[in-house]
Amino acid sequence: MVKGKRFIYAKAFEGEPNLDNFKLEEFNLPRLENGAVLCEAIFVSVDPYIRAFMNQYPIGTKIIGTQIAKVIDSRNPKYPVSSIICGDFGWQSHTVFVENGGNDIIPLTNFKSVPHSYALSCLGMPGVTAYFGFLEICRPQPGETVVITTAAGAVGCLVGQIAKIKQCKVIGFTGADDKCEWLVKECGFDYAFNYKTCDILQTLKNAAPNGIDCYFDNVGGEISSLIISQMNEFGRVSICGTISSYNTDLNDMPKAPAIQPLIIHKNIKLEGFACFRWNHRRSEAIKTMMKWIKEGKIKYKETITQGFENIPTAFIEMLKGKNIGKAIVKI
Amino acid sequence: MVKGKRFIYAKAFEGEPNLDNFKLEEFNLPRLENGAVLCEAIFVSVDPYIRAFMNQYPIGTKIIGTQIAKVIDSRNPKYPVSSIICGDFGWQSHTVFVENGGNDIIPLTNFKSVPHSYALSCLGMPGVTAYFGFLEICRPQPGETVVITTAAGAVGCLVGQIAKIKQCKVIGFTGADDKCEWLVKECGFDYAFNYKTCDILQTLKNAAPNGIDCYFDNVGGEISSLIISQMNEFGRVSICGTISSYNTDLNDMPKAPAIQPLIIHKNIKLEGFACFRWNHRRSEAIKTMMKWIKEGKIKYKETITQGFENIPTAFIEMLKGKNIGKAIVKI
């Protein structure tokens, strides 16, 4: 009998997650019935949404998340041994699944010239988020100025590069000087600033003297109020994440300067979204992003932590902003 | 020579306006050149936007605002003596104008069966604001639940009645019990609550057990964060005013619980607007509202203060919420 390892939600998140929130345990995998598949994790994804959503699950539940896995035993001809798949199996080393007809298990048959891990990053959920969340909500026009927070994160660096493809001027905010350098030198951002060390308002006035047209917001909080204050008439804000408040109780939200007065006279539009909204158009995003990557128009970076045991640490460090690009754990 | 009276901006607004902010003065009107018109104010409008915008003008400027006036001398055949017009002449008793080809002076030739003052209220800027700000931004569907703040104000009471015409369930918040009674008994709101005396969150949970689809926001601040927290997937927020912060320095905005976390997972859209956006479609709104008023589908109320000298007092009391419906001064 095959044994698997998994991390369970041992203690409810309160404030910043720490190692006590997770417990590693072994479990027995069931024997393969007809139609079932056994797979082994190769890459496990650690994402900010896990901090936001895990509180909705009872203590003792397996931690949620997506992984890339290799089929090691199969009684389903659609998933032959050695095939590579992407599935929402959570933080566990081995999984037995029976296909349920949904689209939650994706064979990576067309990932020939790109790393499989990209299915967790630029060609997975973060890629779909950047593509639709920016293009559909901001509807950028050539020559417009776009600002992005958490610009060197899994989604932000893609939004900036898509904005460059759409002929916009791109300004990114991130939390470290080496990230700024990567954004400008590799990703082609026009400007990137360390929000921890710059005067945000003055920086915006200098870098965007004609105002901001689109803002892709990953953080919420004070910096968002400042950015919105510099927006032009009919500006668009795509609200993708609020990492500044993920460690806070939803019933005791941190306060920030009210944004309503800033958006009235300028006819500004804000829209929050979850990427599932565009699930039916997912392949359109993946296909286009794959093309841009192959053409060299989009550069990408992954921060890869080694070892199943280090998933919680990789998650904790990602929330602290230690990653450049997508944080992933290689098993 | 005819003398006029006007109020000038004597002292910059700081916090709540008071009588010291205004100074009454006399001035000489010029002789009528060819093409010029002399008119005398009949009704002067006092509006919240004056608090928000006047700070942009230098001390000594005439207070801005719209009025209904009667032509008393004319050297322009388009505006014969005794005709009634609506113009942005500010807080002054007499005005000489030469038409400049713009559409800022509107003859009220089709106001036969409705009071002329309606051109400052339900058939003027507040009416256009309610009509487009609600219908274009919220795009209400039959059966949806609509919440309105400052519901008994010049705009709010119209939004609620338009929402009823569109077969929505309507919940209003206002600051006095007699206003609640008027909203439910006369204006046909399903519910109206005094925000000063009710538990807003519990009230919303009871009155809108299936959640809120549209929110017409006149106030901003804490109550807006609470209302947005109760919104449904794909909810729409039309941000019309932020009266809760008009008495505050724009560079030192009051803080409210951040709304970004509330709007992400529910795909909520917020949009601020100034009614000028729809200037080219103004007649569409006026025509439709006029029809609804004549059919008895829209009821309206004006709080009329008597006497030119009392314009500042009417303005101050309006900002304190003493009016029901539109605050207007009869000269």
HADDOCK unambig.tbl for C-alpha pairs under 7 A between the chains (distance, minus, plus):
assign (segid A and resid 220 and name CA) (segid B and resid 260 and name CA) 6.05 0.50 0.50
assign (segid A and resid 221 and name CA) (segid B and resid 258 and name CA) 6.58 0.50 0.50
assign (segid A and resid 239 and name CA) (segid B and resid 260 and name CA) 6.91 0.50 0.50
assign (segid A and resid 239 and name CA) (segid B and resid 264 and name CA) 6.38 0.50 0.50
assign (segid A and resid 240 and name CA) (segid B and resid 264 and name CA) 6.54 0.50 0.50
assign (segid A and resid 242 and name CA) (segid B and resid 260 and name CA) 6.63 0.50 0.50
assign (segid A and resid 242 and name CA) (segid B and resid 261 and name CA) 5.93 0.50 0.50
assign (segid A and resid 253 and name CA) (segid B and resid 257 and name CA) 5.30 0.50 0.50
assign (segid A and resid 253 and name CA) (segid B and resid 258 and name CA) 6.25 0.50 0.50
assign (segid A and resid 254 and name CA) (segid B and resid 257 and name CA) 5.77 0.50 0.50
assign (segid A and resid 254 and name CA) (segid B and resid 258 and name CA) 6.24 0.50 0.50
assign (segid A and resid 255 and name CA) (segid B and resid 255 and name CA) 5.50 0.50 0.50
assign (segid A and resid 255 and name CA) (segid B and resid 256 and name CA) 5.01 0.50 0.50
assign (segid A and resid 255 and name CA) (segid B and resid 257 and name CA) 4.28 0.50 0.50
assign (segid A and resid 255 and name CA) (segid B and resid 258 and name CA) 5.37 0.50 0.50
assign (segid A and resid 256 and name CA) (segid B and resid 255 and name CA) 5.00 0.50 0.50
assign (segid A and resid 256 and name CA) (segid B and resid 256 and name CA) 5.93 0.50 0.50
assign (segid A and resid 256 and name CA) (segid B and resid 257 and name CA) 6.50 0.50 0.50
assign (segid A and resid 256 and name CA) (segid B and resid 258 and name CA) 5.69 0.50 0.50
assign (segid A and resid 257 and name CA) (segid B and resid 253 and name CA) 5.29 0.50 0.50
assign (segid A and resid 257 and name CA) (segid B and resid 254 and name CA) 5.75 0.50 0.50
assign (segid A and resid 257 and name CA) (segid B and resid 255 and name CA) 4.28 0.50 0.50
assign (segid A and resid 257 and name CA) (segid B and resid 256 and name CA) 6.50 0.50 0.50
assign (segid A and resid 258 and name CA) (segid B and resid 221 and name CA) 6.58 0.50 0.50
assign (segid A and resid 258 and name CA) (segid B and resid 253 and name CA) 6.22 0.50 0.50
assign (segid A and resid 258 and name CA) (segid B and resid 254 and name CA) 6.22 0.50 0.50
assign (segid A and resid 258 and name CA) (segid B and resid 255 and name CA) 5.36 0.50 0.50
assign (segid A and resid 258 and name CA) (segid B and resid 256 and name CA) 5.70 0.50 0.50
assign (segid A and resid 260 and name CA) (segid B and resid 220 and name CA) 6.05 0.50 0.50
assign (segid A and resid 260 and name CA) (segid B and resid 239 and name CA) 6.92 0.50 0.50
assign (segid A and resid 260 and name CA) (segid B and resid 242 and name CA) 6.61 0.50 0.50
assign (segid A and resid 261 and name CA) (segid B and resid 242 and name CA) 5.91 0.50 0.50
assign (segid A and resid 263 and name CA) (segid B and resid 272 and name CA) 5.08 0.50 0.50
assign (segid A and resid 264 and name CA) (segid B and resid 239 and name CA) 6.38 0.50 0.50
assign (segid A and resid 264 and name CA) (segid B and resid 240 and name CA) 6.52 0.50 0.50
assign (segid A and resid 264 and name CA) (segid B and resid 272 and name CA) 3.97 0.50 0.50
assign (segid A and resid 264 and name CA) (segid B and resid 273 and name CA) 4.81 0.50 0.50
assign (segid A and resid 264 and name CA) (segid B and resid 274 and name CA) 6.25 0.50 0.50
assign (segid A and resid 265 and name CA) (segid B and resid 272 and name CA) 6.99 0.50 0.50
assign (segid A and resid 265 and name CA) (segid B and resid 273 and name CA) 5.94 0.50 0.50
assign (segid A and resid 265 and name CA) (segid B and resid 274 and name CA) 5.31 0.50 0.50
assign (segid A and resid 266 and name CA) (segid B and resid 273 and name CA) 6.80 0.50 0.50
assign (segid A and resid 267 and name CA) (segid B and resid 271 and name CA) 6.72 0.50 0.50
assign (segid A and resid 267 and name CA) (segid B and resid 272 and name CA) 4.77 0.50 0.50
assign (segid A and resid 267 and name CA) (segid B and resid 273 and name CA) 4.24 0.50 0.50
assign (segid A and resid 267 and name CA) (segid B and resid 274 and name CA) 6.39 0.50 0.50
assign (segid A and resid 268 and name CA) (segid B and resid 271 and name CA) 5.78 0.50 0.50
assign (segid A and resid 268 and name CA) (segid B and resid 272 and name CA) 5.35 0.50 0.50
assign (segid A and resid 269 and name CA) (segid B and resid 270 and name CA) 5.75 0.50 0.50
assign (segid A and resid 269 and name CA) (segid B and resid 271 and name CA) 4.21 0.50 0.50
assign (segid A and resid 269 and name CA) (segid B and resid 272 and name CA) 6.33 0.50 0.50
assign (segid A and resid 270 and name CA) (segid B and resid 269 and name CA) 5.74 0.50 0.50
assign (segid A and resid 270 and name CA) (segid B and resid 270 and name CA) 5.04 0.50 0.50
assign (segid A and resid 270 and name CA) (segid B and resid 271 and name CA) 6.11 0.50 0.50
assign (segid A and resid 271 and name CA) (segid B and resid 267 and name CA) 6.69 0.50 0.50
assign (segid A and resid 271 and name CA) (segid B and resid 268 and name CA) 5.77 0.50 0.50
assign (segid A and resid 271 and name CA) (segid B and resid 269 and name CA) 4.21 0.50 0.50
assign (segid A and resid 271 and name CA) (segid B and resid 270 and name CA) 6.12 0.50 0.50
assign (segid A and resid 272 and name CA) (segid B and resid 263 and name CA) 5.08 0.50 0.50
assign (segid A and resid 272 and name CA) (segid B and resid 264 and name CA) 3.96 0.50 0.50
assign (segid A and resid 272 and name CA) (segid B and resid 265 and name CA) 6.99 0.50 0.50
assign (segid A and resid 272 and name CA) (segid B and resid 267 and name CA) 4.76 0.50 0.50
assign (segid A and resid 272 and name CA) (segid B and resid 268 and name CA) 5.35 0.50 0.50
assign (segid A and resid 272 and name CA) (segid B and resid 269 and name CA) 6.34 0.50 0.50
assign (segid A and resid 273 and name CA) (segid B and resid 264 and name CA) 4.81 0.50 0.50
assign (segid A and resid 273 and name CA) (segid B and resid 265 and name CA) 5.95 0.50 0.50
assign (segid A and resid 273 and name CA) (segid B and resid 266 and name CA) 6.81 0.50 0.50
assign (segid A and resid 273 and name CA) (segid B and resid 267 and name CA) 4.25 0.50 0.50
assign (segid A and resid 274 and name CA) (segid B and resid 264 and name CA) 6.26 0.50 0.50
assign (segid A and resid 274 and name CA) (segid B and resid 265 and name CA) 5.33 0.50 0.50
assign (segid A and resid 274 and name CA) (segid B and resid 267 and name CA) 6.41 0.50 0.50
